[in-house]
Amino acid sequence: MSTQSLAFEWTETNRQWLIETPIRIACFIVAALVIRWLLFRLIDRVTKPRVGREDGGTRLVRGLRERTSARTPKANARRTQRAKTIGSVLKSTVSVVILVWLVLTVLAELDVNIAPFIASAGIIGLAIGFGAQHLVADIVSGVFMMMEDQYGVGDIADFGEVIGEIESVGLRITTVRDMDGTLWYIRNGEIERVGNMSQDFAVARLEVPVAVDADLGRAQDVALRAAQRGARDTEIVSEVLGEPEMLGVQEVTSSHAMLRMTVTTKPGAQWGVLRHLRSEVLGDFDRESIKLPMQSWGEALAGPR
C-alpha cells in the first residue's frame, strides 16, 4: 500500500478526531468569545455615561430606584459610580457563566464523562458556600444597596453604633469616618439598618429651654420671630427650604420648659442652620429678658432681695 493511500485511509478513519472535533471546538470557542463581546457591549451601553448628557446619566441608573432627583456634580458622580460597579458585577458573572459552559462543552466533545466534574463542582461549590457565606452575604447586600441607592459617598448616615460621613462604598465593605475622625470599615452583610441624613431634605430641630416661671407664650413668640429673621440671613438662606415652625412646649420639668421649633433644610445643612438659629434665639431671649433655667436657679440661690 502506498504512503498516499495509507495516509488517506488513516485520515478517513480518524476524521472525527483530526478534523470534525477540532473544528467544532474552535467554533464553540469563537461563539463564546462573540457572545461575551456582545454581552459586554450591551452592559457598557447601559452602564457607561452617555456623551452629551449633562447629568452623566446611564440607561441602567435611570432605570434604578432613585431616592433623590438632584442633578449636582456630586449626585452625578454617585450615579456613575453605581452604574460602573453594577456593570463590573454583570461582566464578571457573564465571564464565569460563559467559561463554565465552554469548558463543559469542550469536555463533552472530547468524549470525557462530565458527570463526575459536575458532581465534584457541586460538592466544591457547597463547601465554598458554607465557608464563604459571609463573603457572599456581603456582596449580595452590596449589590442590592447600590441598586436601591440606600446611601453613597459623601452622605452622612447612621449605621447604629457608627454615625459619620461615608468615604467609600464597595460591594463588600463600606467605610465611614465618624465625628472623631475614626475610619470605620463596615461589612455590608452586617448592616441591618441605615439612617441616611443626606437625601432629599433634612429637618433642623431647635429646642430651647426657658425657666418654668417665664411667660411661655411670650417666649414662643420671641423665639419664632428670632428664628424667622435668622432663616433669612445671607449666611444660611440658601440652605433653608421652608419657614421655621413653632411646635410649642415639648416638655416641662421642675427646672425648665423646653420649646421646640423645626425648619426644613437642604440635606446635610441642618446642623449649620441649627447653630445659627440657636444663636439668634438666645440673643433675642437676652434682649427681651426671657429667663433661662440657670437664671432662675441663680435667683433662687441668691434669695430674696
Buried (B, 14 or more C-beta within 10 A) or exposed (E): EEEEEEEEEEEEEEEEEEEEBEEBBEEBEEBBEEBBEEBBEEBEEBBBBEEEEEBBBBEBBBEBEBEBEBEEEEBBBBBBBBBBBBBEBBBEEBBEEBEEBBEBBBEEBEEEEBEEEEEEEEEEEEEEEEEEEEBEBBBEBBBEBBBEBBBBBBBBBBBEEBBBBBEEBBBBEBBBBBEEEEEBEBBBBEBEEBEBBBBEBBBBEBBBBBBBEBBBEEBBEBBBBBBBBBBEEEEBEEBBBEEBBBEEBBEEEEEBBBBBBBBBBBBBBBEBBBEBBBEBBBEBBEEBEBBBBEBBEEBEEEEEE
